[in-house]
Amino acid sequence: MSRHPSYGKASKTQQKRNVLKRFERIDVLRKLGKWKDNENKKVTGLPKTPSNLES
């Protein structure tokens, strides 16, 4: 039985994602110096971050 073409190829998961998860955005904000663990507790309404810094 073959896979349906809509499932794509296995290498498709290796592509760069455009959307970051919350913990990834917090990591990017830490690298930029805009997130301080002892001050910032709110994880909703995070500012936009460039996705190319997440690596």
Residue pairs with C-beta under 8 A, 6 or more apart in sequence:
16 51
17 51
18 51
19 51
20 28
20 49
20 51
20 54
22 43
22 46
24 54
25 46
25 49
26 35
26 43
26 46
27 54
28 49
28 50
28 53
28 54
29 35
29 46
29 47
29 49
31 53
32 49
32 53
34 47
